Amino acid sequence: MSSGSEAFLRPSGHGALLIDGKAVSAHVIAEAAQGAAALALKGVKPGLAVVLVGEDPASQVYVRAKGKAAEQCGFHSVQHTLLATTSESDLIALVEQLNADPAIHGILVQLPLPAHIDSTRVLETISPSKDVDGFHPVNAGLLAIGNLERALVPCTPAGSMILLREAAKSLGVSLAGQNAVVVGRSNIVGKPMAQLLLAENCTVTIAHSRTRDLAGVVAGADILVAAVGRPEMVRGAWVKAGAIVIDVGINRVPGEGLNAQGQPKTRLVGDVEYAAAAARAGAITPVPGGVGPMTIAMLMMNTLTAAQRSVR
Ligand code: GUN
């Protein structure tokens, strides 16, 4: 990312610098819009198709946000909303139609899909060159062999890397040679994150639920990425002094008191015990407002990239 004089990091009030994912994501979205304007001179408008099957309320919120960001970037944005009872073959037929549509450069099938549909089969039907989620085995393979020129990289780890680079820049450190620990080994975040850190010449450890002495492993991390999906599982006291902490988790937990509707309040927390970690870290992402906003921004960047590659 080419950053100007914007302040992407500021005091957290706990000691560490706070990495402002909202500000960085706004910058990335503005870059995607600029890229789209440049591409328009070649007669190409980036096109993103988002496919939603069923009526899961959280998925509806995400899909709306993706469509809104695409419009903000000046993209051609289409949404296909299918009934929860849609057959796997009908969904695959739609993906094939989008694969063949020259106005569409990016296809995203929102997960989770209803239980009667094999998600793997559907995701593997998406043309790798239009796979803006970066979930297709061809893109996972390109990332694994370090071919970032051709891969489309999953959005959350790609966005996490941008935040990490901004933090390293602000702290005046280089990523090469640093000990990076990724807690979590999912195909969507943990594994691609580890590949991206390796591509930056970090020394990478992937920790997970079966890791022995997780506290000891985390304590050796100059760079810590937490992506386990368990509220505050990574304790602040484990964090190495001065480390850069990227918290991918977004967990809803009970809050204090009742809301206006008389229901118990809830709040969002990450996978890291924030205040205690921020007292030790050099820089840290908050939850919310850290990695979360980067995912949609990187989806816009991937769609732009797919459109740019289509005219080369
Ligand atoms: N559901 C929740 N996050 C995602 C995402 O990043 N991509 C897709 N396709 N579905 C999701």
Boltz pocket constraint, residues with backbone or C-beta under 6 A from the ligand:
constraints:
  - pocket:
      binder: B
      contacts: [[A, 62], [A, 108], [A, 109], [A, 110], [A, 111], [A, 112], [A, 133], [A, 155], [A, 295]]
      max_distance: 6.0
